[in-house]
Amino acid sequence: MDRYSAIDRAGYFFDSNGFFHLLADWVGMDTGSQEDNRRLRMLAYLEKKIRPYLETMGFNCRNVENPVDACAPFLIARRIEDENLPFVLIYGH
């Protein structure tokens, strides 16, 4: 897909309310984010909502345990368009 097609596609996604409906679906899922034992709901949110969406765009995804809060796992997503192109690798603490 070229740059102009990608811009047109993104514009249509917003103009057709696709973004609003996607966001409403994600925000509407009860993750129990204020509860002490929310791990299973957070994992379901990542696995049923976020991960499938990212995978349709070619991302490889994996869950990572949170060393600070065991009830708030992370989802790491990675996508490489062309292994011959330069990339930026960011590490966090």
All heavy atoms as an XYZ file, in Angstrom:
766
protein
N       0.848     -1.165      0.000
C       0.000      0.000      0.000
C       0.899      1.234      0.000
O       1.823      1.326      0.790
C      -0.886     -0.032      1.251
C      -1.741      1.196      1.408
S      -2.769      1.229      2.891
C      -3.611     -0.309      2.837
N       0.613      2.150     -0.883
C       1.423      3.359     -0.927
C       0.939      4.379      0.106
O      -0.106      4.205      0.740
C       1.443      3.965     -2.340
C       0.083      4.485     -2.798
O      -0.748      4.865     -1.956
O      -0.140      4.526     -4.020
N       1.699      5.436      0.260
C       1.428      6.464      1.273
C       0.037      7.084      1.114
O      -0.702      7.243      2.080
C       2.506      7.540      1.169
C       2.349      8.665      2.143
C       3.523      9.653      1.991
N       3.505     10.635      3.020
C       2.938     11.844      2.893
N       2.358     12.172      1.763
N       2.958     12.696      3.879
N      -0.329      7.430     -0.089
C      -1.615      8.093     -0.324
C      -2.792      7.163     -0.047
O      -3.812      7.597      0.491
C      -1.666      8.656     -1.745
C      -0.616      9.708     -1.958
C       0.535      9.438     -2.680
C      -0.749     10.966     -1.370
C       1.517     10.394     -2.848
C       0.230     11.938     -1.529
C       1.362     11.637     -2.273
O       2.337     12.589     -2.419
N      -2.651      5.910     -0.395
C      -3.712      4.936     -0.096
C      -3.867      4.759      1.407
O      -4.992      4.665      1.919
C      -3.398      3.586     -0.741
O      -3.377      3.696     -2.141
N      -2.749      4.722      2.115
C      -2.799      4.584      3.573
C      -3.471      5.791      4.217
O      -4.293      5.646      5.129
C      -1.383      4.400      4.133
N      -3.162      6.993      3.725
C      -3.787      8.208      4.254
C      -5.281      8.206      3.960
O      -6.112      8.514      4.833
C      -3.098      9.462      3.690
C      -1.680      9.568      4.254
C      -3.899     10.716      4.012
C      -0.815     10.608      3.575
N      -5.673      7.827      2.751
C      -7.090      7.755      2.392
C      -7.820      6.734      3.260
O      -8.944      6.978      3.721
C      -7.267      7.399      0.920
C      -6.916      8.533     -0.018
O      -6.839      9.698      0.450
O      -6.712      8.262     -1.220
N      -7.190      5.605      3.469
C      -7.806      4.544      4.280
C      -7.994      5.003      5.722
O      -9.035      4.772      6.325
C      -6.936      3.299      4.211
C      -7.529      2.096      4.840
C      -6.676      0.884      4.568
N      -7.176     -0.239      5.314
C      -6.586     -1.401      5.373
N      -5.464     -1.602      4.718
N      -7.088     -2.380      6.078
N      -6.994      5.668      6.276
C      -7.096      6.180      7.644
C      -8.184      7.243      7.735
O      -8.964      7.262      8.697
C      -5.754      6.750      8.096
N      -8.254      8.123      6.755
C      -9.292      9.147      6.732
C     -10.680      8.545      6.695
O     -11.587      8.988      7.407
N     -10.854      7.522      5.870
C     -12.152      6.854      5.788
C     -12.513      6.200      7.117
O     -13.667      6.230      7.548
C     -12.161      5.818      4.663
C     -13.469      5.079      4.585
C     -14.586      5.682      4.011
C     -13.602      3.808      5.117
C     -15.804      5.020      3.962
C     -14.812      3.140      5.076
C     -15.908      3.753      4.503
O     -17.113      3.096      4.475
N     -11.531      5.604      7.779
C     -11.757      4.947      9.067
C     -12.326      5.943     10.082
O     -13.258      5.637     10.815
C     -10.443      4.339      9.564
C     -10.560      3.543     10.831
C     -11.404      2.446     10.907
C      -9.803      3.875     11.931
C     -11.494      1.702     12.081
C      -9.883      3.133     13.103
C     -10.729      2.052     13.173
N     -11.773      7.147     10.108
C     -12.282      8.182     11.009
C     -13.621      8.723     10.527
O     -14.568      8.856     11.304
C     -11.275      9.320     11.154
C     -10.138      8.988     12.062
C      -8.943      8.521     11.547
C     -10.254      9.122     13.439
C      -7.894      8.203     12.381
C      -9.212      8.799     14.280
C      -8.021      8.336     13.747
N     -13.722      9.068      9.251
C     -14.936      9.695      8.710
C     -16.157      8.780      8.761
O     -17.287      9.254      8.875
C     -14.714     10.165      7.273
C     -13.690     11.278      7.181
O     -13.405     11.927      8.211
O     -13.163     11.500      6.069
N     -15.951      7.487      8.685
C     -17.061      6.532      8.693
C     -17.420      6.079     10.110
O     -18.212      5.157     10.284
C     -16.705      5.311      7.846
O     -15.662      4.581      8.481
N     -16.806      6.714     11.107
C     -17.013      6.390     12.525
C     -16.436      5.041     12.932
O     -16.751      4.536     14.005
C     -18.487      6.470     12.916
C     -18.982      7.888     12.954
O     -18.253      8.785     13.384
N     -20.189      8.120     12.500
N     -15.591      4.458     12.092
C     -14.943      3.198     12.445
C     -14.103      3.319     13.700
O     -14.145      2.446     14.578
N     -13.362      4.408     13.799
C     -12.522      4.619     14.982
C     -13.387      4.749     16.228
O     -13.096      4.164     17.273
C     -11.637      5.854     14.815
C     -10.789      6.143     16.019
C      -9.704      5.358     16.324
C     -11.106      7.195     16.854
C      -8.930      5.608     17.444
C     -10.345      7.466     17.981
C      -9.249      6.664     18.268
N     -14.481      5.523     16.133
C     -15.370      5.706     17.279
C     -15.926      4.368     17.750
O     -15.945      4.076     18.950
C     -16.513      6.657     16.918
C     -17.544      6.761     17.997
C     -17.322      7.550     19.111
C     -18.731      6.050     17.912
C     -18.273      7.642     20.119
C     -19.677      6.133     18.914
C     -19.450      6.922     20.023
N     -16.390      3.530     16.820
C     -16.969      2.239     17.191
C     -15.919      1.303     17.793
O     -16.211      0.591     18.762
C     -17.659      1.593     15.996
C     -18.881      2.327     15.572
N     -20.019      2.404     16.327
C     -19.133      3.056     14.457
C     -20.923      3.132     15.712
N     -20.406      3.549     14.570
N     -14.724      1.304     17.235
C     -13.645      0.482     17.779
C     -13.307      0.925     19.194
O     -13.223      0.104     20.117
C     -12.403      0.574     16.888
C     -11.172     -0.180     17.380
C     -11.410     -1.683     17.342
C      -9.963      0.193     16.543
N     -13.131      2.221     19.370
C     -12.789      2.751     20.684
C     -13.910      2.483     21.690
O     -13.643      2.087     22.834
C     -12.495      4.244     20.586
C     -11.930      4.903     21.831
C     -10.606      4.281     22.235
C     -11.754      6.396     21.589
N     -15.154      2.661     21.289
C     -16.287      2.409     22.184
C     -16.313      0.943     22.619
O     -16.592      0.639     23.791
C     -17.598      2.789     21.501
N     -15.998      0.038     21.710
C     -15.952     -1.386     22.043
C     -14.853     -1.665     23.060
O     -15.061     -2.373     24.037
C     -15.737     -2.198     20.769
C     -15.705     -3.688     21.023
O     -16.607     -4.196     21.737
O     -14.797     -4.364     20.515
N     -13.678     -1.105     22.838
C     -12.559     -1.336     23.743
C     -12.815     -0.723     25.115
O     -12.589     -1.356     26.134
C     -11.272     -0.767     23.167
C     -10.732     -1.529     21.998
C     -11.262     -2.636     21.410
C      -9.549     -1.232     21.267
N     -10.482     -3.038     20.346
C      -9.423     -2.189     20.240
C      -8.595     -0.235     21.361
C      -8.380     -2.201     19.340
C      -7.548     -0.244     20.454
C      -7.438     -1.223     19.463
N     -13.283      0.518     25.134
C     -13.523      1.212     26.402
C     -14.689      0.573     27.155
O     -14.721      0.568     28.375
C     -13.783      2.713     26.155
C     -14.228      3.420     27.411
C     -12.524      3.374     25.604
N     -15.632     -0.009     26.412
C     -16.797     -0.616     27.037
C     -16.532     -1.935     27.731
O     -17.371     -2.418     28.489
N     -15.380     -2.547     27.511
C     -15.094     -3.829     28.148
C     -14.643     -3.600     29.583
O     -13.726     -2.822     29.843
C     -14.010     -4.584     27.377
C     -13.772     -5.964     27.899
S     -12.684     -6.888     26.799
C     -12.630     -8.451     27.647
N     -15.289     -4.292     30.502
C     -14.959     -4.164     31.923
C     -13.652     -4.897     32.211
O     -13.580     -6.117     32.147
C     -16.079     -4.738     32.774
C     -15.821     -4.596     34.263
O     -14.828     -3.941     34.654
O     -16.619     -5.144     35.037
N     -12.616     -4.132     32.504
C     -11.311     -4.718     32.822
C     -11.089     -4.815     34.320
O     -10.073     -5.354     34.745
C     -10.171     -3.877     32.218
O     -10.236     -2.560     32.752
C     -10.260     -3.845     30.704
N     -12.014     -4.287     35.113
C     -11.835     -4.317     36.557
C     -10.600     -3.561     36.987
O      -9.967     -3.903     37.972
N     -10.256     -2.524     36.236
C      -8.977     -1.837     36.453
C      -8.815     -1.236     37.845
O      -7.697     -0.966     38.257
C      -8.771     -0.742     35.397
O      -9.788      0.229     35.494
N      -9.900     -1.053     38.580
C      -9.792     -0.502     39.927
C      -9.817     -1.588     41.002
O      -9.742     -1.293     42.186
C     -10.926      0.501     40.176
C     -10.942      1.664     39.209
C      -9.642      2.461     39.220
O      -9.124      2.799     40.278
N      -9.098      2.725     38.039
N      -9.923     -2.844     40.584
C      -9.993     -3.945     41.531
C      -8.612     -4.538     41.782
O      -7.746     -4.511     40.919
C     -10.938     -5.023     41.007
C     -12.351     -4.523     40.825
C     -13.250     -5.524     40.132
O     -12.879     -6.716     40.048
O     -14.310     -5.115     39.666
N      -8.429     -5.088     42.975
C      -7.133     -5.652     43.336
C      -6.794     -6.903     42.526
O      -5.647     -7.133     42.179
C      -7.092     -5.990     44.830
C      -7.065     -4.736     45.696
O      -6.631     -3.676     45.198
O      -7.485     -4.825     46.858
N      -7.802     -7.727     42.216
C      -7.550     -8.960     41.486
C      -8.167     -8.859     40.088
O      -9.177     -9.455     39.796
C      -8.129    -10.151     42.254
C      -7.704    -11.462     41.628
O      -6.870    -11.490     40.726
N      -8.281    -12.541     42.088
N      -7.539     -8.110     39.223
C      -8.085     -7.839     37.889
C      -7.326     -8.548     36.780
O      -7.616     -8.370     35.609
C      -8.067     -6.338     37.634
C      -6.677     -5.738     37.619
C      -6.734     -4.225     37.696
N      -5.425     -3.641     37.724
C      -4.679     -3.498     38.805
N      -5.127     -3.926     39.967
N      -3.495     -2.938     38.740
N      -6.373     -9.360     37.127
C      -5.481     -9.981     36.143
C      -6.234    -10.702     35.024
O      -5.934    -10.518     33.844
C      -4.515    -10.935     36.822
C      -3.484    -11.499     35.879
C      -2.443    -12.330     36.638
N      -1.335    -12.646     35.781
C      -1.365    -13.592     34.836
N      -2.465    -14.281     34.620
N      -0.303    -13.817     34.085
N      -7.214    -11.552     35.370
C      -7.929    -12.315     34.347
C      -8.703    -11.401     33.401
O      -8.743    -11.639     32.195
C      -8.861    -13.339     34.995
C      -8.151    -14.481     35.718
C      -9.181    -15.420     36.358
C      -7.248    -15.258     34.776
N      -9.313    -10.351     33.912
C     -10.037     -9.417     33.048
C      -9.082     -8.634     32.158
O      -9.384     -8.373     30.995
C     -10.869     -8.453     33.882
C     -12.063     -9.104     34.494
C     -12.997     -8.043     34.986
N     -13.637     -8.491     36.204
C     -14.458     -7.756     36.900
N     -14.723     -6.523     36.535
N     -15.026     -8.220     37.975
N      -7.942     -8.253     32.695
C      -6.958     -7.524     31.898
C      -6.422     -8.421     30.783
O      -6.266     -7.982     29.643
C      -5.811     -7.021     32.776
C      -6.224     -5.991     33.801
S      -6.773     -4.440     33.067
C      -5.214     -3.754     32.572
N      -6.138     -9.681     31.095
C      -5.668    -10.615     30.070
C      -6.731    -10.828     28.992
O      -6.411    -10.870     27.802
C      -5.281    -11.953     30.694
C      -3.933    -11.995     31.389
C      -3.759    -13.310     32.138
C      -2.794    -11.779     30.412
N      -7.990    -10.946     29.393
C      -9.073    -11.122     28.423
C      -9.157     -9.904     27.508
O      -9.350    -10.043     26.295
C     -10.399    -11.344     29.145
N      -8.999     -8.715     28.055
C      -9.025     -7.489     27.265
C      -7.906     -7.488     26.229
O      -8.124     -7.211     25.051
C      -8.887     -6.292     28.205
C      -8.754     -4.960     27.524
C      -9.835     -4.387     26.870
C      -7.556     -4.261     27.561
C      -9.716     -3.147     26.246
C      -7.434     -3.023     26.952
C      -8.514     -2.477     26.305
O      -8.397     -1.256     25.693
N      -6.711     -7.842     26.667
C      -5.573     -7.878     25.748
C      -5.753     -8.959     24.683
O      -5.486     -8.734     23.503
C      -4.272     -8.109     26.517
C      -3.857     -7.014     27.492
C      -2.610     -7.437     28.264
C      -3.638     -5.695     26.787
N      -6.220    -10.144     25.104
C      -6.329    -11.283     24.194
C      -7.545    -11.221     23.267
O      -7.487    -11.691     22.144
C      -6.367    -12.586     24.994
C      -5.047    -12.937     25.649
C      -3.950    -13.187     24.639
O      -4.193    -13.856     23.614
O      -2.837    -12.694     24.866
N      -8.652    -10.639     23.723
C      -9.880    -10.635     22.925
C     -10.084     -9.359     22.125
O     -10.823     -9.365     21.143
C     -11.090    -10.870     23.819
C     -11.126    -12.248     24.417
C     -12.330    -12.436     25.310
C     -12.335    -13.828     25.906
N     -13.460    -14.010     26.822
N      -9.467     -8.277     22.549
C      -9.682     -6.991     21.882
C      -8.425     -6.482     21.180
O      -8.409     -6.293     19.978
C     -10.171     -5.931     22.884
C     -11.456     -6.272     23.573
C     -12.612     -6.247     22.601
C     -13.913     -6.559     23.325
N     -15.033     -6.618     22.447
N      -7.393     -6.241     21.958
C      -6.214     -5.557     21.424
C      -5.380     -6.469     20.511
O      -5.043     -6.104     19.385
C      -5.339     -4.995     22.558
C      -6.171     -4.135     23.511
C      -4.151     -4.235     22.003
C      -6.828     -2.934     22.885
N      -5.043     -7.648     20.991
C      -4.176     -8.544     20.219
C      -4.741     -8.903     18.845
O      -4.031     -8.783     17.836
C      -3.884     -9.804     21.032
C      -2.906    -10.725     20.368
C      -2.618    -11.933     21.232
N      -1.486    -12.643     20.714
C      -0.577    -13.230     21.462
N      -0.674    -13.195     22.768
N       0.425    -13.855     20.909
N      -6.008     -9.333     18.742
C      -6.540     -9.665     17.405
C      -6.489     -8.482     16.441
O      -6.206     -8.659     15.255
C      -7.983    -10.095     17.685
C      -7.994    -10.505     19.100
C      -6.983     -9.641     19.794
N      -6.749     -7.294     16.945
C      -6.711     -6.105     16.093
C      -5.291     -5.864     15.568
O      -5.094     -5.622     14.379
C      -7.214     -4.897     16.875
C      -7.311     -3.648     16.037
C      -8.340     -3.486     15.123
C      -6.363     -2.644     16.142
C      -8.433     -2.347     14.338
C      -6.447     -1.501     15.364
C      -7.477     -1.354     14.467
O      -7.556     -0.234     13.691
N      -4.317     -5.949     16.452
C      -2.930     -5.737     16.031
C      -2.459     -6.833     15.077
O      -1.728     -6.559     14.120
C      -2.011     -5.667     17.253
C      -2.198     -4.453     18.160
C      -1.333     -4.580     19.412
C      -1.882     -3.169     17.418
N      -2.889     -8.058     15.318
C      -2.468     -9.164     14.453
C      -3.023     -9.028     13.036
O      -2.376     -9.468     12.093
C      -2.836    -10.500     15.085
C      -1.937    -10.823     16.274
C      -2.311    -12.099     17.006
O      -3.471    -12.577     16.856
O      -1.451    -12.620     17.739
N      -4.192     -8.401     12.870
C      -4.718     -8.191     11.522
C      -3.838     -7.230     10.723
O      -3.898     -7.213      9.499
C      -6.162     -7.638     11.533
O      -6.173     -6.337     12.099
C      -7.104     -8.561     12.253
N      -3.021     -6.445     11.423
C      -2.114     -5.506     10.756
C      -0.688     -6.065     10.663
O       0.241     -5.349     10.317
C      -2.099     -4.169     11.510
C      -3.426     -3.449     11.448
S      -3.370     -1.820     12.207
C      -3.300     -2.246     13.933
N      -0.524     -7.334     10.990
C       0.771     -7.976     10.830
C       1.704     -7.907     12.022
O       2.890     -8.223     11.909
N       1.188     -7.516     13.185
C       2.019     -7.476     14.384
C       2.133     -8.862     14.990
O       1.171     -9.636     14.982
C       1.416     -6.540     15.438
C       1.603     -5.078     15.145
C       0.699     -4.402     14.342
C       2.682     -4.385     15.667
C       0.857     -3.059     14.059
C       2.851     -3.044     15.394
C       1.938     -2.371     14.590
N       3.302     -9.178     15.525
C       3.497    -10.354     16.358
C       3.343     -9.877     17.797
O       3.967     -8.886     18.190
C       4.888    -10.960     16.164
C       5.063    -11.534     14.787
O       4.167    -12.187     14.277
N       6.193    -11.277     14.170
N       2.523    -10.574     18.571
C       2.204    -10.110     19.923
C       2.559    -11.169     20.962
O       2.505    -12.365     20.682
C       0.725     -9.797     20.034
S       0.135     -8.546     18.883
N       2.860    -10.684     22.153
C       3.078    -11.583     23.291
C       2.748    -10.830     24.570
O       2.909     -9.612     24.652
C       4.506    -12.120     23.327
C       5.570    -11.073     23.559
C       6.976    -11.674     23.430
N       7.966    -10.628     23.460
C       8.694    -10.316     24.527
N       8.539    -10.972     25.655
N       9.582     -9.350     24.473
N       2.292    -11.587     25.556
C       2.022    -11.018     26.873
C       3.280    -11.099     27.714
O       4.045    -12.064     27.606
C       0.909    -11.781     27.578
C      -0.423    -11.578     26.905
O      -0.659    -10.548     26.281
N      -1.302    -12.556     27.008
N       3.463    -10.106     28.547
C       4.616    -10.058     29.446
C       4.106     -9.725     30.834
O       3.278     -8.826     30.999
C       5.637     -8.981     28.986
C       6.803     -8.892     29.945
C       6.122     -9.270     27.579
N       4.591    -10.454     31.802
C       4.207    -10.177     33.182
C       4.740     -8.822     33.620
O       5.849     -8.433     33.257
C       4.727    -11.269     34.113
C       4.125    -12.636     33.858
C       2.618    -12.670     34.050
O       2.104    -12.016     34.982
O       1.951    -13.341     33.244
N       3.971     -8.122     34.394
C       4.360     -6.824     34.935
C       5.095     -7.061     36.250
O       4.522     -7.591     37.195
C       3.096     -5.983     35.162
C       3.383     -4.596     35.645
O       4.419     -4.321     36.230
N       2.439     -3.712     35.418
N       6.375     -6.688     36.354
C       7.132     -6.937     37.585
C       6.685     -6.057     38.756
O       6.984     -6.360     39.906
C       8.575     -6.627     37.193
C       8.456     -5.680     36.051
C       7.192     -6.052     35.329
N       5.968     -4.987     38.482
C       5.533     -4.069     39.541
C       4.126     -4.419     40.025
O       3.827     -4.339     41.211
C       5.576     -2.606     39.047
C       5.044     -1.653     40.093
C       7.001     -2.229     38.652
N       3.242     -4.815     39.091
C       1.852     -5.107     39.427
C       1.428     -6.370     38.681
O       1.124     -6.325     37.495
C       0.971     -3.919     39.041
C      -0.476     -4.085     39.453
O      -0.861     -5.189     39.902
O      -1.231     -3.111     39.303
N       1.402     -7.482     39.389
C       1.108     -8.777     38.760
C      -0.288     -8.825     38.139
O      -0.552     -9.657     37.274
C       1.246     -9.893     39.788
N      -1.185     -7.941     38.543
C      -2.544     -7.928     37.999
C      -2.681     -7.033     36.776
O      -3.783     -6.835     36.271
C      -3.527     -7.481     39.073
S      -3.769     -8.737     40.331
N      -1.581     -6.472     36.291
C      -1.629     -5.572     35.135
C      -0.577     -5.987     34.110
O       0.460     -5.353     33.969
C      -1.415     -4.129     35.579
N      -0.834     -7.081     33.372
C       0.140     -7.559     32.389
C       0.297     -6.586     31.214
O      -0.549     -5.724     30.985
C      -0.460     -8.876     31.910
C      -1.921     -8.713     32.136
C      -2.064     -7.852     33.348
N       1.396     -6.739     30.516
C       1.675     -5.930     29.325
C       1.452     -6.769     28.076
O       1.622     -7.984     28.091
C       3.137     -5.467     29.306
C       3.499     -4.498     30.370
C       4.348     -4.886     31.398
C       3.027     -3.206     30.363
C       4.703     -3.992     32.389
C       3.361     -2.304     31.344
C       4.211     -2.697     32.365
N       1.120     -6.102     26.984
C       1.083     -6.726     25.672
C       2.168     -6.046     24.848
O       2.159     -4.830     24.687
C      -0.281     -6.543     24.997
C      -0.379     -7.087     23.577
C      -0.457     -8.612     23.606
C      -1.597     -6.531     22.875
N       3.103     -6.821     24.359
C       4.176     -6.300     23.514
C       3.848     -6.681     22.075
O       3.578     -7.843     21.774
C       5.550     -6.903     23.909
C       5.844     -6.707     25.394
C       6.651     -6.336     23.028
C       6.043     -5.275     25.813
N       3.849     -5.698     21.197
C       3.549     -5.942     19.788
C       4.732     -5.488     18.937
O       5.316     -4.443     19.198
C       2.281     -5.195     19.382
N       5.058     -6.281     17.934
C       6.211     -5.977     17.080
C       5.823     -6.220     15.628
O       5.204     -7.238     15.295
C       7.365     -6.882     17.467
C       8.592     -6.692     16.642
C       9.674     -7.621     17.109
N      10.851     -7.457     16.284
C      11.872     -8.276     16.268
N      11.875     -9.336     17.045
N      12.888     -8.061     15.493
N       6.202     -5.279     14.781
C       5.940     -5.420     13.347
C       7.144     -4.899     12.579
O       7.589     -3.778     12.789
C       4.700     -4.626     12.951
C       4.363     -4.747     11.489
C       3.022     -4.094     11.209
N       2.646     -4.244      9.834
C       2.781     -3.300      8.905
N       3.285     -2.127      9.217
N       2.410     -3.520      7.669
N       7.660     -5.720     11.704
C       8.789     -5.335     10.866
C       8.307     -5.330      9.424
O       7.911     -6.374      8.892
C       9.980     -6.300     11.046
C      10.450     -6.259     12.502
C      11.099     -5.943     10.087
C      11.511     -7.290     12.832
N       8.315     -4.170      8.806
C       7.862     -4.076      7.415
C       8.908     -4.625      6.456
O       8.583     -5.288      5.495
C       7.542     -2.626      7.068
C       6.326     -2.111      7.797
C       5.940     -0.723      7.360
O       6.163     -0.370      6.184
O       5.407      0.013      8.193
N      10.159     -4.314      6.725
C      11.247     -4.756      5.848
C      12.502     -4.862      6.696
O      12.973     -3.876      7.245
C      11.451     -3.753      4.715
C      12.497     -4.194      3.702
O      13.343     -5.067      4.022
O      12.481     -3.666      2.579
N      13.037     -6.069      6.826
C      14.212     -6.286      7.673
C      15.450     -5.546      7.164
O      16.423     -5.392      7.893
C      14.496     -7.777      7.807
C      13.426     -8.484      8.612
C      13.769     -9.930      8.899
O      14.928    -10.345      8.664
O      12.874    -10.637      9.372
N      15.436     -5.079      5.928
C      16.571     -4.356      5.369
C      16.535     -2.862      5.678
O      17.490     -2.153      5.379
C      16.638     -4.567      3.857
C      16.906     -6.018      3.514
O      17.753     -6.655      4.124
N      16.171     -6.551      2.555
N      15.421     -2.385      6.237
C      15.307     -0.969      6.577
C      15.796     -0.722      7.998
O      15.718     -1.605      8.852
C      13.848     -0.509      6.447
C      13.263     -0.536      5.048
C      11.778     -0.185      5.095
C      14.002      0.429      4.135
N      16.283      0.479      8.285
C      16.708      0.791      9.657
C      15.496      0.831     10.585
O      14.361      1.020     10.150
C      17.342      2.171      9.529
C      16.815      2.733      8.273
C      16.461      1.599      7.377
N      15.750      0.651     11.875
C      14.663      0.661     12.858
C      15.178      1.259     14.161
O      16.368      1.405     14.389
C      14.107     -0.752     13.090
C      15.114     -1.709     13.645
C      15.248     -1.885     15.005
C      15.937     -2.431     12.799
C      16.174     -2.777     15.521
C      16.885     -3.319     13.295
C      17.000     -3.494     14.664
N      14.237      1.576     15.022
C      14.549      2.119     16.336
C      14.095      1.096     17.372
O      12.972      0.613     17.332
C      13.819      3.454     16.576
C      14.075      3.952     17.978
C      14.259      4.484     15.553
N      14.961      0.772     18.293
C      14.646     -0.176     19.363
C      14.639      0.606     20.663
O      15.622      1.283     20.987
C      15.684     -1.296     19.399
C      15.456     -2.428     20.376
C      14.121     -3.121     20.091
C      16.583     -3.432     20.283
N      13.558      0.527     21.408
C      13.424      1.295     22.640
C      13.253      0.329     23.801
O      12.411     -0.566     23.757
C      12.205      2.247     22.567
C      12.377      3.209     21.388
C      12.023      2.977     23.883
C      11.160      4.035     21.119
N      14.047      0.519     24.829
C      13.916     -0.269     26.048
C      13.451      0.658     27.158
O      13.885      1.785     27.254
C      15.272     -0.871     26.465
C      15.715     -2.001     25.585
C      16.623     -1.805     24.569
C      15.210     -3.283     25.796
C      17.040     -2.847     23.754
C      15.624     -4.330     24.991
C      16.533     -4.105     23.982
O      16.935     -5.142     23.190
N      12.571      0.162     27.995
C      12.095      0.942     29.139
C      12.413      0.239     30.429
O      12.744     -0.935     30.465
N      12.318      0.974     31.496
C      12.559      0.403     32.834
C      11.258      0.196     33.538
O      10.374      0.956     33.495
C      13.428      1.335     33.670
C      14.809      1.486     33.079
N      15.792      0.594     33.289
C      15.331      2.429     32.281
C      16.890      0.982     32.662
N      16.627      2.098     32.023
